[in-house]
Each structure stands twice: as structure tokens, then as C-alpha cells.
């Protein structure tokens, strides 16, 4: 048997504990295990993750910078709400960044990456109304992972990824709406078909239209929640 030289790129290295806590806390917020407005006390998080208070506070600071957590003076960290006004701004920026990603992907992605994007879309298209929202969110996450990798623009990828984290709770809600799913599939189909044609302008328009349609649904949900439970707003600083 032929000997192989060590390859550092294949080595498995353990992640720092802080990084693991950060990722798991982010996932818990994104998946609504921790609801908007919920208090994230140091003691509860230390017990949950089995780590020190210093590790928790470092992870909280990082997620605060992403907008997923808000730290209220003398009260501590809370899961951030996304108001209708904030959501409008997020979706406006996301529409441009996503359009840039789609345009770049149509222009620069490899044939293999385009096939990978199509495969993820086909999985999404095969889901039925009423499917588990986390399954749907996972498929959308994979779709964006492929697009952000293939667009070959690190700045667009970094900024869009942060925005997707910021409004992930709303994305999970809109994707779980049975009346929204067929529209989502149709909109993403147009994105994929434009990309397969290497139609950069068509991909731009299709991506932007998808975000703006999602924004309408998300803003409706936010406004309905605000009207139904105005008392649920996070504590003021």
C-alpha cells in the first residue's frame, strides 16, 4: 500500500468552545427555540451549554453585533425583535445583495455549481404545503450556501449571510405558510432558469422579485403580531 504524506487540509481540528456556543445559540434563535423578546440570562445559558459565564458573554456580544440579541442596560440580553420598520430596511438591502449574488452566480458559477443549485431547488419544489418549517428553512439555507459560494464575491456573500441570519425567524414563518410555498417555488424556479441560461440580468430581476414578494408576507406577519400583542415588545433601554 502506497504511503501518503500528511495533508493538513484534511485534518479535523476541534472548534473553540466559544465558537460552538455561538453557533448553537444562533441556531436556537434562528429556529425560534428562543422566541423574540425572551430573556437570555447568564445562568440559564451557562446551565444549558455547560460553559462559563465568560464564554456565554463573549458569544452574546458576537450575536448582539449581528442584531440577533439586544442587551438592555440593567436587564441583560434578550432575543431581538425585528420591527416592521427594521424589516423594511433589511429587505431593501437584502434585495440588492441577493440580486448581486444571483447575477454573479449566473456569470461565474461552474457547471457543477449550477447543477448543485438545481438539485437543491428540486428538493424544495418536491416539498408539500404544511412541511416542517425547519426542513424548508434548511433547504433555503443550502440554496443560499451554493449561490453565495458560486457568485465569487466574498463581500456580497458575507453581508448577505449576516442579513439572512438577521431575519431568519421571519423566513421560517413565511416558509411555513402553506399559501406562500407555491409562490416561493415559482419565484426560485425563475431564478434557477435564468442562471441556467447564464442570463445575468434575468437572474438579478428574479432574485430581487423573490425578496420583495417575501418582504410583503413578512411585513404583514409583523404588523399582525404587533396589533395582536403590543404588550410583547422588548423592554426599553
C-alpha positions as CSV (number, residue, x, y, z in Angstrom):
1,X,0.0,0.0,0.0
2,X,1.4,3.4,-1.0
3,X,2.3,5.7,1.8
4,X,0.6,9.1,1.8
5,X,2.2,12.3,3.1
6,X,0.2,14.1,5.8
7,X,-2.3,16.6,4.4
8,X,-3.1,19.5,6.8
9,X,-6.2,20.4,4.8
10,X,-7.8,17.0,5.7
11,X,-7.1,17.2,9.4
12,X,-10.0,17.7,11.8
13,X,-9.4,20.4,14.3
14,X,-11.7,21.0,17.3
15,X,-13.6,24.3,17.3
16,X,-13.1,26.6,20.2
17,X,-15.8,26.3,22.9
18,X,-16.9,29.9,22.3
19,X,-17.4,29.2,18.6
20,X,-19.5,26.1,19.4
21,X,-21.7,28.1,21.9
22,X,-22.0,31.0,19.4
23,X,-23.2,28.6,16.6
24,X,-25.6,26.7,18.8
25,X,-27.1,29.9,20.4
26,X,-27.5,31.4,16.9
27,X,-29.3,28.2,15.7
28,X,-31.5,28.3,18.8
29,X,-32.6,31.8,18.0
30,X,-33.0,31.2,14.2
31,X,-35.1,28.1,14.8
32,X,-37.3,30.0,17.4
33,X,-36.3,27.8,20.3
34,X,-35.7,31.2,21.9
35,X,-38.6,33.4,20.9
36,X,-38.3,37.2,20.2
37,X,-38.3,39.1,23.4
38,X,-37.2,36.1,25.5
39,X,-34.7,36.9,28.3
40,X,-31.3,35.1,27.9
41,X,-30.0,35.1,31.4
42,X,-26.4,34.2,32.0
43,X,-27.4,31.5,34.5
44,X,-29.8,29.8,32.1
45,X,-27.3,29.8,29.2
46,X,-24.5,28.6,31.4
47,X,-26.7,25.7,32.6
48,X,-27.9,25.0,29.1
49,X,-24.5,24.9,27.4
50,X,-22.4,23.8,30.3
51,X,-19.8,26.5,30.0
52,X,-18.5,29.5,31.9
53,X,-20.2,32.9,32.1
54,X,-17.2,34.5,30.3
55,X,-17.8,32.2,27.3
56,X,-21.5,33.0,27.3
57,X,-20.9,36.7,27.4
58,X,-18.5,36.6,24.5
59,X,-20.9,34.6,22.4
60,X,-23.7,37.1,23.3
61,X,-21.6,40.0,22.3
62,X,-21.0,38.5,18.9
63,X,-24.7,37.8,18.3
64,X,-25.5,41.3,19.5
65,X,-23.3,42.6,16.7
66,X,-25.3,40.5,14.2
67,X,-28.5,42.0,15.5
68,X,-29.9,38.7,16.9
69,X,-29.6,39.8,20.5
70,X,-30.2,43.1,22.2
71,X,-28.6,43.9,25.6
72,X,-30.8,46.1,27.8
73,X,-29.0,48.0,30.5
74,X,-29.6,46.6,34.0
75,X,-31.8,43.8,32.4
76,X,-29.4,41.7,30.4
77,X,-29.6,40.1,26.9
78,X,-32.9,39.5,25.1
79,X,-33.7,37.9,21.8
80,X,-34.1,40.8,19.4
81,X,-37.4,41.7,17.8
82,X,-37.4,42.8,14.2
83,X,-39.8,45.7,13.9
84,X,-41.7,46.4,10.7
85,X,-39.6,49.4,10.1
86,X,-36.3,47.5,10.6
87,X,-37.6,44.6,8.4
88,X,-38.4,47.1,5.6
89,X,-34.8,48.3,5.7
90,X,-33.4,44.7,5.9
91,X,-35.4,43.6,2.9
92,X,-34.4,46.6,0.8
93,X,-30.7,45.8,1.4
94,X,-31.2,42.1,1.0
95,X,-33.0,42.6,-2.3
96,X,-29.9,44.3,-3.8
97,X,-27.4,41.9,-2.3
98,X,-29.4,38.8,-3.4
99,X,-29.7,40.3,-6.9
100,X,-25.9,40.8,-7.0
101,X,-25.4,37.2,-5.8
102,X,-27.7,35.8,-8.4
103,X,-26.1,37.9,-11.1
104,X,-22.7,36.9,-10.1
105,X,-23.7,33.2,-9.9
106,X,-25.1,33.3,-13.4
107,X,-21.9,34.9,-14.7
108,X,-19.2,33.0,-12.8
109,X,-20.6,29.7,-11.3
110,X,-19.2,26.5,-12.6
111,X,-21.4,24.0,-14.5
112,X,-21.2,21.7,-11.4
113,X,-22.4,24.5,-9.1
114,X,-25.3,25.3,-11.4
115,X,-26.3,21.6,-11.3
116,X,-26.0,21.7,-7.5
117,X,-28.3,24.7,-7.3
118,X,-30.8,23.0,-9.5
119,X,-30.7,19.8,-7.3
120,X,-31.4,21.8,-4.1
121,X,-34.3,23.6,-5.9
122,X,-35.8,20.3,-7.0
123,X,-35.8,19.2,-3.3
124,X,-37.6,22.4,-2.3
125,X,-40.1,22.0,-5.2
126,X,-40.9,18.5,-4.1
127,X,-41.9,19.5,-0.6
128,X,-45.6,19.7,0.2
129,X,-47.6,22.6,1.8
130,X,-47.5,22.1,5.5
131,X,-44.0,20.7,5.5
132,X,-41.9,21.2,8.6
133,X,-40.7,24.8,8.5
134,X,-37.2,23.9,9.7
135,X,-36.9,21.4,6.8
136,X,-37.9,24.2,4.4
137,X,-35.5,26.7,6.1
138,X,-32.7,24.2,5.8
139,X,-33.3,23.8,2.1
140,X,-33.3,27.5,1.6
141,X,-30.1,27.7,3.6
142,X,-28.5,25.2,1.3
143,X,-29.7,27.1,-1.7
144,X,-28.1,30.3,-0.5
145,X,-24.9,28.4,0.5
146,X,-24.5,27.3,-3.1
147,X,-25.3,30.7,-4.5
148,X,-23.0,32.6,-2.2
149,X,-20.2,30.2,-2.9
150,X,-20.7,30.4,-6.7
151,X,-21.2,34.1,-7.0
152,X,-17.5,34.6,-6.4
153,X,-18.0,37.8,-4.4
154,X,-16.8,37.5,-0.8
155,X,-18.2,40.9,0.2
156,X,-21.7,40.1,-1.1
157,X,-21.6,36.6,0.5
158,X,-20.5,38.0,3.9
159,X,-23.1,40.8,4.0
160,X,-26.0,38.7,2.7
161,X,-25.2,35.8,5.1
162,X,-25.5,38.2,8.0
163,X,-28.8,39.6,6.8
164,X,-30.2,36.1,6.3
165,X,-29.3,35.4,9.9
166,X,-31.0,38.7,11.0
167,X,-34.4,37.9,9.5
168,X,-34.2,34.1,9.7
169,X,-37.1,33.9,12.1
170,X,-39.4,35.7,9.6
171,X,-38.1,33.4,6.8
172,X,-39.0,30.4,8.9
173,X,-42.5,31.8,9.4
174,X,-43.2,32.8,5.8
175,X,-41.9,29.4,4.5
176,X,-44.2,27.5,6.9
177,X,-47.2,29.4,5.5
178,X,-48.9,26.9,3.1
179,X,-50.2,29.7,0.8
180,X,-46.6,31.1,0.4
181,X,-44.8,27.9,-0.5
182,X,-46.1,27.6,-4.1
183,X,-45.1,31.2,-4.8
184,X,-41.7,30.6,-3.2
185,X,-41.1,27.6,-5.5
186,X,-42.2,29.6,-8.6
187,X,-40.0,32.5,-7.8
188,X,-37.0,30.4,-7.2
189,X,-37.6,28.4,-10.3
190,X,-37.3,31.7,-12.3
191,X,-34.0,32.3,-10.5
192,X,-32.6,28.9,-11.4
193,X,-33.8,29.0,-15.0
194,X,-32.3,32.5,-15.5
195,X,-29.0,31.2,-14.1
196,X,-29.1,28.1,-16.3
197,X,-29.4,30.4,-19.3
198,X,-26.5,32.5,-18.0
199,X,-28.9,35.4,-18.1
200,X,-27.3,37.7,-15.5
201,X,-29.9,40.4,-15.9
202,X,-32.7,37.9,-15.6
203,X,-31.2,36.4,-12.5
204,X,-30.9,39.9,-11.0
205,X,-34.6,40.6,-11.6
206,X,-35.7,37.2,-10.4
207,X,-33.7,37.4,-7.2
208,X,-34.9,40.9,-6.4
209,X,-38.6,40.0,-7.1
210,X,-38.3,36.9,-4.8
211,X,-37.1,39.1,-2.0
212,X,-39.7,41.8,-2.5
213,X,-42.5,39.2,-2.5
214,X,-41.2,37.6,0.7
215,X,-41.0,41.1,2.2
216,X,-44.7,41.7,1.7
217,X,-45.6,38.5,3.5
218,X,-43.1,39.1,6.3
219,X,-44.3,42.7,6.9
220,X,-47.9,41.5,7.0
221,X,-47.0,39.0,9.7
222,X,-45.0,41.6,11.7
223,X,-47.9,44.0,11.6
224,X,-50.4,41.4,12.6
225,X,-48.2,40.4,15.5
226,X,-47.8,44.0,16.6
227,X,-51.6,44.5,16.5
228,X,-52.3,41.3,18.4
229,X,-49.8,41.7,21.2
230,X,-48.5,45.2,21.5
231,X,-47.5,44.5,25.1
232,X,-45.0,41.9,23.9
233,X,-42.5,44.5,22.7
234,X,-39.0,44.1,24.2
235,X,-38.2,46.2,27.3
236,X,-36.9,49.7,26.6
237,X,-33.3,50.6,27.3
